[in-house]
């Protein structure tokens, strides 16, 4: 099996056998044997296949990274896009490689296809590109490059991570203004990203929001009021375990619902003394860079926006929850979602769930799907839930768009009159688990 043949096999397996773990392990071993013979375009196709399958092998990526860095100056448009997209899909953390890829994209920007430039930029933002010089340089070439796109290519450029973490004010204004004119070509996922991008802009970059035309602002207000189909994602076993313990303690809460463009894992019905809403975000391993305890940058962004909109966001990390054991007696349970024999990433919160839930931790939000348990409570009414009937299981899910949220988007006020005040400890929450 030579370099050309293994490349074709990876492409075929990414389409037809993406869940065959043993097959991908054998492919990984063979690719590492042939890595010195692989051409840059073949590396690009292989990385695309691994991104498509979402197969994560720490040994494979650690061994292939030096070869990729060595061949990076020879990467063309597709190979460069595949590298960045693959790193984002498998949540591979390598800041040096991300910065090198961003630099190379600037060097060959004239040869990059516009659609590939959009994917490279979105991936760089999602992977946490921090270098101010690179971000400014990419913003300078962005508008001329985006002008080359047709409407169906451009709709992917409106990405909340790029708007909140990468682009300059001028590029953000250009993106939001142009999307208003081509939205007729957008699918529901593009509309949802545009909705979230408008909220990110309004909250984190108010000066850009004010510089938009009245027509653009009204477009995004109307977008927040329309129904956007969103299938969401089913809660994990870890999510339901946390919910069950809350129910056993008599803590009224709502599971997995949409608030504006955001998905909330668990919303507590009881408001704080300063009328802030409280929510718990259940952080599975997918909330972190692979093999680390560092949150994925998109979680940072979502948390910042939710906190600015009045939510008191608290974390339940999968590794800290596993340390409590299935009965809450402190005996470790198997780590959900962790591969067998893998080493658990160290927790940056030694106090485990006690601190994570009882004390406000300014960390990051993890999205989840859409249904609720129990009767409607004040949280549901204050969030502006739709008038549809409320299911009690994973059948027909409510789709609240959030009337109060829409009014806040139009006026700039924090929905529900939320204020940023002190945080009170609530000893009864999870006391049975801790004891």
C-alpha angles and dihedrals in degrees: 000000000000129000096273093047095048089050091055091046092053091050092051094044091050089061101038111018106029093138097051098108096181091052092052091048091055091046090051092053092049093047091054089052090052099036094112091055097049117109119223093254090049090052088052093053091046092051090048089054092051091048091049093051094039088220108165120199113164093199092052095050093044091053098042096046096078090052091049092050091050094051096038096101088060096051115119128203100288096041092050092049091048092052095052094040092050092050090052094047096050092035093234113177116217112134093182093055092046092052092046091051091049090051092049091049089056091049093053098030093126090057095045117103109240092238091052091048089055092051092046091051094046091048092048090053093047091049092053106254102193106171106116093205093054093046091051092046092050090049091054093056096037102084096048089047094047090050087068092061129097120227095266091051094044096054090075091057093073097085124154094218093054093044093049100038111022122023128078122239093263093054093046091052091049092050096049094044095049096045089060088062098047101035091112087077094050124109123216093270090054091049091050092051090048090051091051091045091055090051092048090050093047094049103036102026106032092159090062091047090053091050093057118101119261089247091056094048092048090048092058092044089054089045089057090054098050126085112257114191110239122171093192123192130283116251116259126240088258090056092051091047091056090046092050092054091049090051091049088055092051093245108153110225144154123234128222109338137154120248111186105313092333131090117222119203100204126358119195114222096214113086124218123251090264090049095252117148119238126216137176120219115204106215111206120185089272089069090071139058108270113279095001140089092233117114120239110257093242087064089056091054096047091048093051092051095046092048091050089051092057105268121137097218119201129182135231107187119203094228094050091046091051090054090064091063128222093293099037092250095125095256111135119250127200110284110252112239095005118126118247113271094012122136115247113242110247116257118242089206110067093185090068118202094343093071095032094058106026097043127050110252115193095222138117143307128239119202124226142169139281130272137086142214129222132007125328111272138185092282092057092047094045091049090057100244119197120260093246119120115273116241122215097209143028095294123091107005127209118242108206112185093187117242092203089050092053091051089051091051091052097044102029093236122132106258117253093017090277117181130196105243140146122303121240122212115235109205097189095061109100091348090132090053094047094047 
